[in-house]
């Protein structure tokens, strides 16, 4: 291999490593955003569960009160 070919091959390797590092950084950022979203959805689901159980209890009380 000539020196110029070796230099081009080395440059390509550096570009791949640099692009891979950017991709990994982007994926980590996306992972963090997804974890934050999942946490918010879980919190909302828990709040809805509490509200539904409270609504059910109130419904039972009014049904028993009216009877």
N, C-alpha and C positions, 0 to 999 in steps of 0.2 A: 504494500500500500504506500502511496506517496504521502508526503507530509500534509499536503493540502487536503487529501481525502480524510486523513486521520483527524485533522483540525475540524473539518465539516462534521465528521461523525461525533467528535467530542462536543461540538456546538449543539448538535441535535440531541445528544444525551442531556446536556444542561437545560435545553428548552423543555424537554419532556419532564425532567425533575421539577423545574420551575412551574410548569403547568400543573403537574401533579400536586404540588404544594398548594397552589391556588385552589384547585379542585377540593382538596382535603379541607382547606379553611372554609370554603363555601359550604361544604357538606356539614361541617361542624356547626356553622351558623344556622343552617336549615334544621339540623337536629335540635338545636336549642329552641328555635321558634316552634317546632312541632311539639316538643315537650311542654313548652309554655301553653300552647293551645290545648293539649290533652289535659293539662292540669286545670285550665279554666273550664273545660267541658265537664270534667269530673266534679268540680266544685258546683257547677250549675245543676248537674244531675242530683247531687246530694241535697241542694237547696230545694229542688223540685220534689224530691222524695219526702222531705220534711213537710213541705206545704201540702202535698197530697195526703199524707197521713194525718195532718192536722185537719184538713178538710173532711176527711173520712170520719174522724172522731167527732167533729162538729155536726156532720150529717147524722151520725148515730144518735147524738144527744138530742137533736131536734126531732128525730123520728120517735125516740123514746118519750120525749116530752109531750109530743102531740098525741101520743097513744093513750 
